[in-house]
Amino acid sequence: MLNTVQAGDCVLGFFDFRYQIVSKLIGKAENTGFADKMWGSNSWSSIIFISKPREISIPASEVVPYLCSTYRGATRIGEQRIEKIVKNFGSIQAFCQKFFSGPDETTRQWT
């Protein structure tokens, strides 16, 4: 998955059937030495760096069929879903702005 994500991508935290954290990817690395020291093995050597997460509370049902209703582990959104988002909203950024900016941040731009 690490090779498919890029700086600026939207990163969502999902648990309890809700999208609860939103952030942006600012960097990534593959580092087995770090994984060995951190986890005691190198099986989790992919590292992402994100901007300060912001709490949100969006039920999964509000963004279906654009996003999944449940996840297991780190997951990239599939190409068919991305194509549908771009077709209906013009861009991933516009989709994120609509669903994840929050009512008190309506002027916040997802850049």
DAURFEN-V648752 format. One record per run of one state. SS is the DSSP state (@ for helix, = for strand, . for the rest). FROM is the first residue (numbers start at 0). TO is the last residue. If there is no record, write none. Layout:
BEGIN
SS:FROM:TO / SS:FROM:TO
END
This chain:
BEGIN
.:0:0 / @:1:3 / .:4:8 / =:9:14 / .:15:16 / =:17:29 / .:30:30 / @:31:38 / .:39:44 / =:45:49 / .:50:52 / =:53:58 / @:59:61 / .:62:77 / @:78:88 / .:89:90 / @:91:99 / .:100:101 / @:102:104 / .:105:110
END
